[in-house]
Amino acid sequence: MIKLYYHGSSENHGCEAIIRSTNKILNTDIKVFSMKPEGDYKYNINDIMKVCEDKVEDITGIKRVFASIYYKLTNKTLYYTAIRRKGLLENIESGDICLSVGGDNYCYVGQETLMDINTLIRKKGAKTVLWGCSIEESMINDDLKKDLTGYSLIVARESLSYNFLKTINKNTVLLPDPAFQLDKVELPLPEKFIEGNTIGINVSPLIIGCENSNGITIKNYKKLIEWILENTDCNIVLIPHVVIDNNDDREPLKLLYDMYKYSNRIILIGDHNCEEIKGYISRCRFFIGARTHATIAAYSTKVPTLVVGYSVKAKGIAQDIFGAYDNYVVPVQNLKDENDLSNSFKWIYDNELKIKNHLEEMMDDYKSKSLLMKNEIDKLDGRD
């Protein structure tokens, strides 16, 4: 059976987009093990697949003593992880195909836990798949390299990650992120959202946390909004894509909205599921986004897009679409002057037709490659 694991919550609509699109592509019975299942029920994921809780158990008493002794003897957290994640591991069976769906989980803290879970899943006779991933090459150490060799399949979503992952695991393929196949739902547009002449903007606490100069990200977004208001007749829509506590896009977006609501040309969209968000983004004239899957929603609906990135994934996806990431990605770490973002957007604005024509010519073929993911899973399942 297909089982998805290391899924945080659909309150991160990028995670939601991955599992919805995976369900569409594979078109089979799927279970998703979620660390916050209430977030998945909130957005009706249970209507398309079985949602199971991946509960992180407390470890106390004699089990904690044994875990501490094991760690002191081996310098490994495997026993500790086995106890804490037993809810997931007890539901893994020999022959299962288990997809690690976080995409870029290896780019954050907690790698050791994921590596432990992979080891324990493989010991049960199940196959592991790293699904639609991006990884910073600089983060690869011996332990991570050993873990990566254990995957029966790695699906890299962009070529920068693919080019070095294939040297580690020969079972690596390059296919676009599954979310390029996400369906869209077009809700009625709010007042002041002018279809085809509204610029979508997304900012996240995550990129603010990656800035090298305190406050420079918000200063750049302010200057961007001011440039749009002063130099175009476009309205602006602020679009959140993650609504998790302590990582909620609505917080910086509300700050920006309050600064410029007097213009009567700016809208703040509330929370929606990922298909509805894609419906809003698809009707924008341009999109400037920090969240990867918000920008994928824009790319896949042929909206000229500027990405405010922080890692290899933004550069790799843009390079695969345009042949280069210069002009299409602004690394947040490179923001030094408050006009950097607006200056980058001016290039997108001035080259609108060229970008639009390029997306019209290539995007349908590009995103259709995501459907080939099913062939790769069928091979593992012995159905090819």
N, C-alpha and C positions, 0 to 999 in steps of 0.2 A: 504494500500500500504506500501511497505517497503521503509523507508527513513533513510539514513545514515546522522548523524550530528556530529558536533565537529571534522570535518576533516580539518586539516590545509592546506596541499597542497601535491600534488604528487611529488614536488621537494624533499620532504622527501620520499625516495623510500620505507621506511618501511610502511608509511601510504598508499602509492600506492599499496604495496603488500597486505595489509589488504583489501582494497576495491576491487582489482582485484580478490582476492581469495574468498571474500564474494560473489561476483557476480557469480563465478564459482560454489560455494557450493549451493547457494540458487536457482540459475537458474530461476529467475523470474524478472519482471520489478522492477527496483530500481531507486530511485533518490538519489544523493549525494549532500548535502549542504556543499559547500566548502568556506573556508575563503579566499582562493586565487585561484579562478577558472581558471585563466590564466595558472597556473602551471599544472592543470589537462588537459586542452586543449593541452598543450605542449606535453604531453605524451599520448594523444589520449584516455583519459578516456571516453570522450563523444562518442566514438565508441561502448562502452559496456553498458553505462547507461546515464541517463540524468543528466547533471551537472548544479546545481543551485547555485547562489551566496548567501552565508551567510554573507551579508555585515554588518559590524559593523558601525552603524550610529553615527554621532556626535549628541550630545544632547545639545541644546542651548535654550535660552529664557525662556519662562514660564515653559516649560517641565523640564528644568534643575532646576528651582526653586522648582517645585513640587517634583522632585526626591530628592532634598536636604532636603526638609521638611519631606518627607516620611522616609528618612534615619535617620534623627534626632529623629523622633518619635518612630521608630521601630528598629533602628540599623540594618536594612536589606537593601540589594541592589536590591530587586526584581523589583521595579518600574523602576529603572535605567536600569536594564538588559532588561526589557520588551520593552523599547523604543529603546535601542541600537540594539537589535536583532530581531526587528519586521519583517524583511525580511524573516527570518527563520520561526518565529512563525506564521505569517499569512499564511504560506503554510502547516501548520500541521492541520489535520482533525481528527475528532473522528473516531476511528477504525484503524488509522495508527499504524504500528509497527515501532518504531524509535530506531535505533541502534546507540549508542554512540561508535564510532569506534576508538577513540584515543588509546585504549589499556592501557596506563599508565598515562592518563591525570590527575588522582588524585595524582600522584607523584610529580606534579609541581605546580608552582603558578597558580592562576586562578581557584582554586576549587570552589570559591564562585559563579563565573559566571556559571560554569557547573551545580552547584546545583540549581541556579535560573532557568536556561533553563529547567532542568528536571521538576521542579515544574510547570512551565508555560505550558510545553508540556502535562503533566498529567492532568492539569486543562481543557485542550481541549478534553479530553477523549481518548487520544492516549496512547499506552503502550510504556514504555521505556525498553530498553535492554542494559546492560553493556556488551560489546562484546569483547571477547578475552583479558581480563584485567589482570593486576598485580597491587597490592596495598601494600604499606608498612604498616604493622599492627601498627607501632608506630605513623602513621599519622592519625589514626582514632580518631576523636573527636565526641562529641554528635551530632553536626550538620551533619557531614558526615555520621554518623551511621543512622540518620533519613533519609537522602537522599538515602542511599543504600537500606533501607527497602522498598523504593518506587518502585524499579525496578520490573517489572513483571518477569524478567529473568536476572541472572548474569551468564555469561560464563567466568570462570576463566581459564587461559591458563596454569597454573602450580599449583602444589599442595600446595606450601607454602602459596600462597594467598587464595587458595580454602579452606584450613583447618580452617581459621578464618572467611572468608566471609560466609560460610555456617551456622555459628552460629549467624550471623546478619540477613541473608535473606535465608529462607528455599528453595527459588527458585534458588539455586545456583548449577551449574553443573561444572564438570571438563572435559575440552576437549582441545586438543592442539590448539595453535594459528592457525587461519585460513590460515596463510601464509605457513604452511606446505603443503598446497595444491596448491601453486603457480606453474604455468607452467614455463618452462624455454625455452629460445630461444638461440640457439648456433650460434653466429656470427663467421665468420672466425677469427682465433687467430692471434694476432700480432706477428711479429718477436720477438724471444726470449721467447715467452710463450710456453714452452714445456709441452704439455698435459701430466698429470700424474707425472710431476717432477718439478712443479712450486708451490711455496708457496704463497698463497694469504694473504695480510695484509691490515687491515682497522684500522684507528684511527680517532677519532672524537674530535672536540673542546669541546663537551659535557663532555667527560671523563677527558679531560685536566682541565676543570673547576671544577671537583670533586676531584682533587688530593690534598693531604695534605701537600706535599712538592713541592714548586715552581720549575717547570721544570723537575720533576722526570719522568713524563710520556714519554716525548720525549727522555730523556736520556735512558730509558728502551727500547724504540723502536730502538734507535740507536744501543745499545748493542745487541739486538735481530738480527737485520740485519747483523751486523758484525759477530755474531756467525754463522749464516746461510752461509754467504759467505766464512768463514774460515773453516767450519767443514762439509759442505755438497756440493754436486754438483748441488743442486737445484737452479733454477732461482727464482726471486721474482717478484710478480705483486702487485702493490698498487691499491686498489679498493675503490673509494668513494661510499658512499651509501646515503648521504644527501648533497644537494647542495643549501641550503637555505642561504640567506645573514646572516652573523654573526654567522652561524652555519654550515659552509661549510667544509666537509671533505677534499676537494681538497687542502685547505690551509696547514694543517700539512703534508699531503701526498706529496705535491710539495716540501716542505722543506726537507723531508727525501729523496725524489728522487734526488734533487740537490746535496745532500751530497754524494750519492753513485752511481750516474750515470756513474762515471768513471769505475766502475766494469764491465760494459757491460753485467750485469746479472740482471738488474732491469728495470721494465716497470711501467709506470703510465698510467692506463686506464682513458679515458675521461668519461664524463657523459653518461649514458644510462638509459633506463627504467628498472624497477625491474626484469622483465623476462630476459632481456639481461644480466643484472648483475648476475643473478642466473646462466645463461649459462656459464659465465666466472668462477664463483666460483666452479661450479660442475666439472670443469676440472682441478682443483687444486689438489695437493697431500695432502696438509695441509692448514688450514685456521686459522689465528689469527685475531679476529675481536672485535671491540668495539660496533658497531651498532647491536642491537638485531636481526633485520630482515636480516642482512647480515649473521649472524651466523645461523639463521634458514634456510637460503638458503643452507648453508654448511651442517648442520645436515641432512636436508631432502634429500640431494643428497649423503649422506654417506661419507662425507669428514671429517677426524679427525680434531677436532676443539678445539682451546683454546679461551676462551672468556675473554676479559678484561672488567669486569662488574663494575657497580656502584650501582645496586639496587637489590631488591628481585627477579626480573624477570630472571636475568641471572642464579642465584643460583637455582631457582625453576625449570626452563626448564632443566638445566643440571641434576638436581637430578631425575627428572621424566624419563630422557633418560638413565642415567647411574646408578641410585640408590644412588648416592652421587655427590656433586658438588666439593669436594676436588679434586685437580689436573686438573679439567676441567674449573675452573673459577678463575681468578685472580682479586679480588676487587681492583680497582684503588686506593681506599683510603688506601690500605695496602702496596702500593709500597713505599719502604723506601730506598732500595739499587738499584743502576742502573742495577744490574744483575738479579733482581727478575723475570722479564718477560722471559728472555732467559733461566733461570734455570727452570721455569715452562714449557716452550716449550720443553726443553730437555726430560722431562717425556713423553710428547705427542709423541715426535719423537721416543723415545726408545720403546714405547708401541703401535706403529703404527698398527701392525697386530692385536693385541688384540682389539683395538678400532674399527678398520675397520670391523673385524668379528662381533663385537657386533652390530654395526650399520646395517650391512648386515642382521643380524638375526632378528632385532626388528623394524627397521625403517618403513618398509612398513605397518605393522600392526598399529604402533603408529600414523603415519600421517593419516591413513585412518579414525581414530576416529574423525578427524576434520569434516568429511562429516556428522557426526551425528548432527552437528549444525542445519542442515536443519530440522531434526525431531523436534528439540526444538522450532524452529520458527513456524513450521506447527502446533504444539500444541497450541501456542498462537493465531494462526490465525484460530483455530477451524477446521483444515483440517486433524486432526489425530483422 
